[in-house]
Amino acid sequence: MSRRSSRRTPKKAALSLPTGVSTGLSSLIDGNESTIASMLSVSISQNNDDTTKTKLMTALTDCMAMNNLSAEALLARFFHVGLLRSYCEDRLGVSSKGNEATLAARIARAWSKPNFEPLPNDGDGAVDAASKSSSKQASDGKKKGGRSKEVNGSTKKRSGEQKQNDNKKGGDEKESTKKRKVWASNEPRPSYTVTAPPGALGFTIKQYSDDFIATDMSSCAIQPQGKLRTGDVILAIDGFEITSEDDDILQQSDNSRVITIGGRVISMNAAEHSKGSLLYMKERGMPMFRIMDYSSVGERYGEAFLEELNP
């Protein structure tokens, strides 16, 4: 028997969730089954029946247990901001403003109540919520365009056909943008920037393969907290790529600096993570490293790297 085939899958620890959190996760799954299944690399049926929801609930609970995550940390780390915004609006009836960390905290507060009950699901799902928003904007634009406007004493009206074409085009574009934003949670999130105040950066980095990864955030002064986390890949500082762990651009500065952070991958498929991120997770002994699917790693990075990981 080969060494790889004899590896054992660690037993997953059972996690008992508070009533509010369990109800909240169930309502989050409702209408987002395909997104969550893709995010966690879980195979489900197309019927979105009770068996599917139970399977996804178990997968989310296992992920929380193995990675020692609270409900808030699970939401902030794994779920796309577009999905969290739709959930806040449609199931909680609260503001959808903010980034992942802000929205996750807002949802977790609602779930912390033992008697938590979400608003009824209209059955349209997160993407359709975006579609409804686009349709409303198109409708409003049509009404606005339908009013007569007086310019220099003369009344001018746009043709009905032109208004409909413009509104339909605008609605389609907005709907398409919304759909991509909400349903792209199985894709790496795009890189983004944060601003570090003058002085020392307050975090340390270590090179793993070709990646430079933040490993210690104990003195980090970047606000808001959570925008830069341990495990994030640092791509550049003030537009200059990092070339080594003691690069001059990492030294203390009298000016604020713009830090470019690589997009976070939110998949349980190990092959979708960078080589550096996988090596980092292995060195840190992260539970997630032990439960990911490594079946495609050899094809993407080579069998030698898979043997080096030895998951």
VENURBEL-V925523 format. One record per residue. SS is DSSP state (hx for helix, st for strand, lp for the rest). Layout:
[[SS] [SS]]
This chain:
[[lp] [lp] [lp] [lp] [lp] [lp] [lp] [lp] [lp] [lp] [lp] [lp] [lp] [lp] [lp] [lp] [lp] [lp] [hx] [hx] [hx] [hx] [hx] [hx] [hx] [hx] [hx] [hx] [hx] [lp] [lp] [lp] [hx] [hx] [hx] [hx] [hx] [hx] [hx] [hx] [lp] [lp] [lp] [lp] [lp] [lp] [lp] [lp] [lp] [hx] [hx] [hx] [hx] [hx] [hx] [hx] [hx] [hx] [hx] [hx] [hx] [hx] [hx] [hx] [hx] [hx] [hx] [lp] [lp] [lp] [hx] [hx] [hx] [hx] [hx] [hx] [hx] [hx] [lp] [lp] [hx] [hx] [hx] [hx] [hx] [hx] [hx] [hx] [hx] [hx] [hx] [hx] [lp] [lp] [lp] [lp] [lp] [lp] [lp] [hx] [hx] [hx] [hx] [hx] [hx] [hx] [hx] [hx] [hx] [hx] [hx] [lp] [lp] [lp] [lp] [lp] [lp] [lp] [lp] [lp] [lp] [lp] [lp] [lp] [hx] [hx] [hx] [hx] [hx] [hx] [hx] [hx] [hx] [hx] [hx] [hx] [hx] [hx] [hx] [hx] [hx] [hx] [hx] [hx] [hx] [hx] [lp] [lp] [st] [st] [st] [lp] [lp] [st] [st] [st] [lp] [lp] [lp] [hx] [hx] [hx] [hx] [hx] [hx] [hx] [hx] [hx] [hx] [hx] [hx] [hx] [hx] [hx] [hx] [hx] [hx] [hx] [hx] [hx] [hx] [hx] [hx] [lp] [lp] [lp] [lp] [lp] [lp] [lp] [lp] [st] [st] [st] [st] [st] [lp] [lp] [st] [lp] [lp] [lp] [lp] [st] [st] [st] [st] [st] [lp] [lp] [st] [st] [st] [st] [st] [st] [lp] [lp] [lp] [lp] [lp] [lp] [lp] [lp] [lp] [lp] [lp] [lp] [lp] [lp] [lp] [lp] [st] [st] [st] [st] [st] [lp] [lp] [st] [st] [lp] [lp] [lp] [lp] [lp] [lp] [hx] [hx] [hx] [lp] [lp] [st] [lp] [lp] [lp] [st] [st] [st] [st] [st] [lp] [lp] [lp] [lp] [lp] [lp] [lp] [st] [hx] [hx] [hx] [lp] [lp] [hx] [hx] [hx] [hx] [hx] [hx] [hx] [hx] [hx] [hx] [lp] [lp] [hx] [hx] [hx] [hx] [hx] [lp] [st] [lp] [lp] [lp] [hx] [hx] [hx] [hx] [hx] [lp] [hx] [hx] [hx] [hx] [hx] [hx] [hx] [lp] [lp]]
